[in-house]
Amino acid sequence: MDRGRIAQALYKIQDPELGADIVNLGLIYDIAKTGSIWVITMTLTYPGCPLIDVFREQIERALAKDLGLKKFELKFTFSPPWIPAMIDPDLRIALSV
């Protein structure tokens, strides 16, 4: 398994409110391997976002079921806080943000 395959799986996960993938939205902060465990660090658009469980479920499904990844950890952080400037520039234009 490599970082690129994990990132590709995450590109398939859409934010249902914004209609765009979580990678291009800038919600994925890091994908790193610590020992034998892949750690995905991400944020949400705001700390009280009700989609946390939806994202957790979709990411777990994509990594465990679709990629067969057995050891991974999903970390949520709000430091730094997400801002619209983190959106991929082309997507930002499409979303008019």
C-alpha positions as CSV (number, residue, x, y, z in Angstrom):
1,M,0.0,0.0,0.0
2,D,1.2,3.5,-0.7
3,R,0.1,7.1,0.0
4,G,-1.0,7.5,-3.6
5,R,-3.5,4.6,-3.5
6,I,-4.9,5.9,-0.2
7,A,-5.3,9.4,-1.7
8,Q,-7.1,8.0,-4.8
9,A,-9.6,6.2,-2.5
10,L,-10.2,9.5,-0.6
11,Y,-10.8,11.4,-3.8
12,K,-14.0,9.2,-4.3
13,I,-15.5,10.5,-1.0
14,Q,-17.8,13.4,-1.5
15,D,-19.0,16.0,0.9
16,P,-22.8,15.7,0.5
17,E,-23.3,19.4,1.2
18,L,-20.7,20.8,-1.2
19,G,-20.8,18.1,-3.8
20,A,-17.1,17.8,-4.1
21,D,-14.4,15.4,-2.9
22,I,-12.8,15.8,0.5
23,V,-9.3,15.9,-0.9
24,N,-9.9,18.9,-3.3
25,L,-11.9,20.6,-0.6
26,G,-8.7,20.6,1.5
27,L,-10.2,18.5,4.3
28,I,-7.3,16.0,4.1
29,Y,-4.3,17.4,6.0
30,D,-2.0,14.4,5.9
31,I,-1.6,10.8,4.9
32,A,1.4,9.3,6.7
33,K,2.6,5.9,7.7
34,T,3.7,5.4,11.4
35,G,5.2,2.0,11.8
36,S,2.7,-0.4,10.2
37,I,-0.3,2.0,10.6
38,W,-1.4,4.5,8.0
39,V,-2.7,7.7,9.7
40,I,-5.1,10.0,7.9
41,T,-5.4,13.4,9.4
42,M,-8.4,15.5,8.3
43,T,-10.6,18.3,9.4
44,L,-14.1,19.4,8.8
45,T,-15.5,22.7,7.6
46,Y,-16.3,23.6,11.2
47,P,-16.0,21.9,14.6
48,G,-19.7,21.1,15.0
49,C,-20.1,19.6,11.5
50,P,-22.7,16.9,11.7
51,L,-21.0,14.9,8.9
52,I,-18.2,13.6,11.1
53,D,-19.7,10.1,11.3
54,V,-20.6,10.1,7.6
55,F,-17.0,10.8,6.7
56,R,-15.6,8.3,9.2
57,E,-17.9,5.6,7.8
58,Q,-17.1,6.4,4.2
59,I,-13.3,6.6,4.8
60,E,-13.3,3.3,6.8
61,R,-15.3,1.6,4.0
62,A,-12.9,3.0,1.3
63,L,-9.8,2.0,3.1
64,A,-10.8,-1.3,4.7
65,K,-13.2,-2.8,2.2
66,D,-12.1,-1.2,-1.1
67,L,-8.3,-1.2,-0.5
68,G,-8.1,-4.0,2.0
69,L,-6.1,-1.8,4.4
70,K,-6.2,-3.4,7.8
71,K,-4.2,-1.0,9.9
72,F,-5.2,2.7,9.8
73,E,-6.2,5.5,12.1
74,L,-8.4,8.4,11.2
75,K,-7.6,11.6,13.2
76,F,-9.8,14.7,13.1
77,T,-8.2,18.0,13.9
78,F,-9.2,21.7,13.8
79,S,-5.7,23.1,14.0
80,P,-5.4,24.8,11.7
81,P,-9.0,25.5,11.2
82,W,-10.3,24.9,7.7
83,I,-10.9,28.0,5.5
84,P,-12.2,28.2,1.9
85,A,-8.7,29.1,0.7
86,M,-7.8,25.5,1.3
87,I,-10.0,24.4,-1.6
88,D,-8.2,23.5,-4.8
89,P,-8.1,26.7,-6.9
90,D,-10.0,25.1,-9.8
91,L,-12.7,23.8,-7.5
92,R,-12.9,27.1,-5.7
93,I,-13.7,28.8,-9.1
94,A,-16.3,26.1,-9.9
95,L,-17.9,26.6,-6.4
96,S,-17.6,30.4,-6.7
97,V,-16.0,30.7,-3.2
